[in-house]
Amino acid sequence: TKEIGSLMSKKEFSQCIELRGSSFSKNLKLFKQLRASKPPDDVDGKKFCFGVMNTGAPAAGMNACVGAFTRLALYYGHTVKGIHDGFDGLREGKIDSLDWMSVNEWSGDVGTHLGTNREMPAESSFALLADQLSRHGIEALLV
């Protein structure tokens, strides 16, 4: 740790990365790809429309997770829709399309841009929730 601090102050970043290990290097490479890449124009295969939402209490990493998921899905030609305020938002149809730039600054932000709540749906509302998913063309859901 002291050695990394010393190397950081000398701006010898490549040595710092090497000392952190291979998993750090792989995560950094993925971060750079998701941060700077633009989605390709020609992606093969079936395309899905994903919904993404947060539930429970706000937690560190929610924005980063949603942003990374969104960009990865878009990179492969899928569509992503953000559901605001958890299951309550799904029930009320608070759903917006997410694009590459709409999640651009999310990874460093605290809280959750989509909002969240701790309310879990009652079984009696399952049909309404399914109807909202269908109405918005959502084929898969990341919670």
C-alpha positions as CSV (number, residue, x, y, z in Angstrom):
1,T,0.0,0.0,0.0
2,K,2.8,2.4,0.9
3,E,4.6,1.5,-2.4
4,I,1.5,2.3,-4.4
5,G,1.1,5.6,-2.7
6,S,4.7,6.5,-3.5
7,L,4.3,5.5,-7.1
8,M,1.0,7.5,-7.3
9,S,2.7,10.6,-6.1
10,K,5.4,10.1,-8.8
11,K,2.6,9.6,-11.4
12,E,3.9,6.1,-12.3
13,F,0.4,4.7,-12.9
14,S,1.3,1.7,-15.0
15,Q,3.4,0.3,-12.1
16,C,0.6,1.0,-9.7
17,I,-1.8,-1.0,-11.8
18,E,0.7,-3.9,-12.1
19,L,1.1,-4.0,-8.3
20,R,-2.7,-4.1,-7.8
21,G,-2.9,-7.4,-9.6
22,S,-4.7,-8.9,-12.6
23,S,-8.2,-8.5,-11.4
24,F,-7.7,-4.8,-10.9
25,S,-6.2,-4.6,-14.4
26,K,-9.2,-6.4,-15.9
27,N,-11.7,-4.2,-14.0
28,L,-9.9,-1.0,-15.1
29,K,-9.9,-2.2,-18.7
30,L,-13.7,-2.8,-18.5
31,F,-14.3,0.6,-16.8
32,K,-12.4,2.3,-19.6
33,Q,-14.3,0.4,-22.3
34,L,-17.7,1.2,-20.8
35,R,-16.7,4.9,-20.2
36,A,-15.3,5.7,-23.6
37,S,-16.8,3.2,-26.1
38,K,-19.6,3.9,-28.4
39,P,-21.9,1.1,-29.3
40,P,-21.2,-0.6,-32.6
41,D,-23.6,-0.2,-35.5
42,D,-23.7,-3.8,-36.5
43,V,-24.5,-6.2,-33.7
44,D,-26.0,-9.6,-34.6
45,G,-28.4,-11.7,-32.6
46,K,-31.8,-11.3,-31.0
47,K,-32.4,-7.9,-29.3
48,F,-34.2,-7.6,-26.0
49,C,-35.8,-4.8,-24.1
50,F,-34.5,-4.8,-20.6
51,G,-36.1,-3.0,-17.6
52,V,-33.8,-2.0,-14.7
53,M,-34.9,-0.8,-11.3
54,N,-33.7,-0.5,-7.7
55,T,-35.5,-1.7,-4.6
56,G,-34.6,-1.5,-0.9
57,A,-32.6,1.3,0.7
58,P,-30.2,3.3,-1.4
59,A,-26.7,1.7,-1.4
60,A,-23.3,2.5,-2.7
61,G,-22.8,1.3,-6.3
62,M,-26.4,1.4,-7.4
63,N,-25.8,4.1,-10.0
64,A,-22.6,2.5,-11.2
65,C,-24.3,-0.9,-11.6
66,V,-27.2,0.5,-13.5
67,G,-24.9,2.6,-15.7
68,A,-22.6,-0.4,-16.5
69,F,-25.5,-2.7,-17.2
70,T,-27.1,-0.1,-19.5
71,R,-24.0,0.5,-21.5
72,L,-23.2,-3.2,-21.8
73,A,-26.7,-4.0,-23.0
74,L,-26.7,-1.0,-25.4
75,Y,-23.3,-2.1,-26.7
76,Y,-24.8,-5.5,-27.7
77,G,-27.8,-3.8,-29.4
78,H,-30.4,-4.2,-26.7
79,T,-32.8,-1.5,-25.4
80,V,-32.9,-0.5,-21.7
81,K,-35.6,1.2,-19.8
82,G,-35.2,2.7,-16.4
83,I,-38.0,2.1,-13.9
84,H,-38.2,4.9,-11.3
85,D,-39.0,4.4,-7.6
86,G,-39.0,0.6,-7.5
87,F,-42.1,-1.5,-7.7
88,D,-44.3,1.6,-7.0
89,G,-42.8,3.3,-10.0
90,L,-43.4,0.2,-12.2
91,R,-47.0,0.0,-11.0
92,E,-47.5,3.7,-11.9
93,G,-45.7,3.5,-15.2
94,K,-42.7,5.7,-14.3
95,I,-40.5,4.2,-17.0
96,D,-38.0,6.1,-19.3
97,S,-35.6,4.9,-22.0
98,L,-32.0,5.0,-21.0
99,D,-29.4,5.7,-23.6
100,W,-25.6,5.8,-23.7
101,M,-25.2,9.4,-22.5
102,S,-28.1,9.4,-20.0
103,V,-26.0,7.3,-17.7
104,N,-22.7,9.0,-18.5
105,E,-22.0,10.6,-15.1
106,W,-23.8,8.1,-12.9
107,S,-20.9,6.0,-11.7
108,G,-19.5,8.6,-9.4
109,D,-22.9,9.8,-8.0
110,V,-24.2,8.7,-4.6
111,G,-27.8,7.6,-4.1
112,T,-29.8,6.3,-7.0
113,H,-30.8,8.3,-10.1
114,L,-33.7,5.9,-10.7
115,G,-34.9,6.2,-7.1
116,T,-35.9,3.3,-4.9
117,N,-38.2,2.2,-2.1
118,R,-38.5,-0.7,0.2
119,E,-42.1,-1.5,-0.8
120,M,-42.4,-5.1,-2.1
121,P,-45.4,-5.8,-4.4
122,A,-48.4,-7.6,-3.1
123,E,-49.5,-10.7,-4.9
124,S,-52.7,-8.9,-5.9
125,S,-50.7,-6.4,-7.9
126,F,-48.7,-8.9,-10.0
127,A,-51.1,-8.7,-13.0
128,L,-50.8,-4.9,-13.0
129,L,-47.0,-5.1,-12.9
130,A,-47.0,-7.6,-15.7
131,D,-49.3,-5.4,-17.7
132,Q,-46.9,-2.4,-17.3
133,L,-44.0,-4.5,-18.4
134,S,-45.9,-5.6,-21.4
135,R,-47.2,-2.1,-22.2
136,H,-43.6,-0.8,-22.3
137,G,-42.2,-3.8,-24.2
138,I,-40.0,-4.9,-21.4
139,E,-39.0,-8.6,-21.9
140,A,-36.5,-9.0,-19.0
141,L,-36.0,-7.2,-15.7
142,L,-32.9,-6.5,-13.7
143,V,-33.8,-5.7,-10.0
